[in-house]
Amino acid sequence: MSITSETRKRLWARSGNRCALCRKELVRDDVDGLPGALIGEEAHIVARSPGGPRYAPLDPEARDGYSNLLLLCANDHTQVDAQPTRYTVELLENLKRSHERWVTNRLHPGPAGDDSSHTRAVVMVSGAEIWDLMFKAYGYDCGADEDADLTDAEADLVDDALQAFVDWGEIGPDVVSHGFRAMRDAKRSVHAALDDLTSAGFVVLGGERQGSWAGGTLTGKVALLRVVRADHLHRYVISQSQERA
Ligand SMILES: [Zn+2]
């Protein structure tokens, strides 16, 4: 068993091509016409073999699975493996989680549709629709419309809902493996978060674009979600069609 390309896409996409510890970018730009180098390392949280850092018995699939991997620069990989009592499994899992949240929250490229590779963003009317979009994606690009001018309370509401969408997307493959009932519960829970936004006067636009990671060696779908004020929606759609014209 080795790390599948599916797993590598998830890892690189959700890490934003950056080290989970120092956040340094892990793809070097082209130098003198030579292709950029990959300097990221796909580190195991629980070691692959007995005697390795943080070793515990795990089945081979889990050992090379997304949950047991962390994208690091070479320096931090060395340090993390040299000091397993400081860098415990729990600490590494927390660092990974907070890094991925940081990546999700920092991708704010403006309204969906501002890039020619974006598909048309459509109004998400159900939890099932959002869930389908999220669980099939490798990366997430979620945020509020830049013109929304949110109050603190609204910003909290939007963040909570988007985080719920991303969390459900991340565990999507596990949910699917638990069958229809688990999927139905997931969709319900996503729908509840969507309801919270709708009751507060927001609309969620969803779409997707192609993402590219690890210096272009990995590509896949990125889910886009934009939370827009319902009374801005009209304006929003007009500005999008003007861009297309
Ligand atoms: Zn680093």
Residues whose N, C-alpha, C, O or C-beta is under 5 A from the ligand:
A	BS01	ZN	C19 L21 C22 R23 C73 D76
